[in-house]
């Protein structure tokens, strides 16, 4: 009697799909979504040890705003990274939760606030 080995299809989560996008692209999109800015002004400074450093210049007054991001599964953990005020990682239960997902050529950032409300923004991966 022959034994047949069946391989079930694997279900991939967003974090596995991150191979299509990198932490820098996700951080740029998350910055744009969280701060209500155009994703095209987000600049990646560097990626080091799994942490992306992103900044943008605020058009209103020309000031530079910077954050750093790391990924924990499909969650984007971030902290401010300004020279005069490096902030804490946003991991307090009262902080909003920022998640990402990839579908086709779009990266979606969803932010869920402590009151249960949420926002969602999608960006073309090629533009990040």
C-alpha positions as CSV (number, residue, x, y, z in Angstrom):
1,X,0.0,0.0,0.0
2,X,1.4,3.4,-1.1
3,X,1.2,6.3,1.3
4,X,0.4,9.6,-0.2
5,X,1.7,12.8,1.4
6,X,-0.7,15.7,1.1
7,X,0.7,19.2,1.6
8,X,-2.0,21.6,2.7
9,X,-1.7,25.2,1.5
10,X,-0.2,27.6,4.0
11,X,-2.0,30.7,5.0
12,X,0.3,33.6,5.1
13,X,-0.2,36.6,7.4
14,X,0.6,40.2,6.6
15,X,4.0,39.9,8.4
16,X,5.0,37.1,6.0
17,X,3.9,39.2,3.1
18,X,6.2,41.9,4.3
19,X,8.8,40.3,2.1
20,X,7.1,42.3,-0.7
21,X,7.5,45.5,1.3
22,X,10.2,46.5,3.8
23,X,10.1,48.2,7.2
24,X,11.1,51.5,5.6
25,X,8.2,51.5,3.3
26,X,5.8,50.5,6.1
27,X,7.2,53.2,8.4
28,X,6.8,55.9,5.6
29,X,3.2,54.9,5.1
30,X,2.4,54.7,8.8
31,X,3.9,58.2,9.3
32,X,1.8,59.6,6.5
33,X,-1.4,57.9,7.9
34,X,-0.8,58.8,11.6
35,X,0.1,62.4,10.9
36,X,-2.2,63.1,8.1
37,X,0.5,64.0,5.6
38,X,1.2,63.1,2.0
39,X,3.2,59.9,1.8
40,X,5.4,61.4,-0.9
41,X,7.0,63.8,1.6
42,X,8.2,60.9,3.8
43,X,11.9,60.3,3.6
44,X,13.7,57.2,4.8
45,X,16.9,58.1,6.6
46,X,18.2,54.6,7.3
47,X,17.2,51.1,8.4
48,X,19.3,49.6,11.2
49,X,18.7,46.4,13.1
50,X,15.1,46.2,11.9
51,X,14.3,49.8,12.8
52,X,13.4,52.3,10.1
53,X,14.1,56.0,10.7
54,X,11.8,58.3,8.7
55,X,11.4,62.1,8.6
56,X,9.4,64.7,6.8
57,X,9.5,68.5,6.5
58,X,6.3,70.2,7.6
59,X,5.3,72.5,4.8
60,X,3.6,75.0,7.1
61,X,6.7,76.1,9.0
62,X,9.6,74.1,7.5
63,X,10.3,72.1,10.7
64,X,11.6,68.6,10.5
65,X,9.6,65.8,12.2
66,X,11.1,62.3,12.6
67,X,10.0,58.9,13.9
68,X,11.4,55.4,14.1
69,X,9.4,52.2,13.5
70,X,9.8,48.5,14.1
71,X,7.5,45.7,13.2
72,X,6.0,43.2,15.6
73,X,4.0,40.8,13.5
74,X,1.6,43.0,11.6
75,X,1.9,45.8,14.2
76,X,3.9,49.0,13.6
77,X,5.5,50.1,16.8
78,X,6.8,53.7,16.6
79,X,8.4,56.4,18.7
80,X,9.3,60.0,17.9
81,X,13.0,60.5,16.9
82,X,13.5,64.2,16.9
83,X,16.9,65.5,18.1
84,X,15.5,67.4,21.0
85,X,12.8,64.9,22.0
86,X,13.4,61.2,21.4
87,X,10.1,59.7,22.5
88,X,9.0,56.4,24.0
89,X,7.8,53.4,22.0
90,X,4.0,53.6,21.7
91,X,3.2,50.4,23.5
92,X,1.1,51.6,26.4
93,X,-2.5,50.1,26.5
94,X,-3.8,53.7,26.1
95,X,-1.9,54.2,22.9
96,X,-3.5,53.6,19.5
97,X,-2.6,50.4,17.7
98,X,-1.1,50.7,14.2
99,X,-1.3,47.7,11.9
100,X,-0.4,47.1,8.3
101,X,-1.5,44.7,5.6
102,X,-0.5,44.1,2.0
103,X,-3.0,43.3,-0.7
104,X,-1.8,43.2,-4.3
105,X,0.2,46.4,-4.9
106,X,-1.3,48.3,-2.0
107,X,-0.1,48.7,1.6
108,X,-2.8,49.6,4.1
109,X,-2.3,51.2,7.4
110,X,-5.0,50.9,10.0
111,X,-4.9,52.8,13.3
112,X,-7.3,51.7,16.1
113,X,-7.7,54.2,18.9
114,X,-8.4,53.4,22.6
115,X,-12.1,54.4,22.2
116,X,-12.5,51.7,19.5
117,X,-12.7,54.0,16.5
118,X,-10.3,53.6,13.7
119,X,-8.9,55.0,10.5
120,X,-7.5,53.3,7.4
121,X,-5.3,54.6,4.6
122,X,-3.9,52.7,1.6
123,X,-0.8,53.5,-0.4
124,X,0.7,52.2,-3.7
125,X,3.8,50.2,-2.7
126,X,5.8,51.5,-5.7
127,X,5.3,55.1,-4.4
128,X,6.8,54.3,-0.9
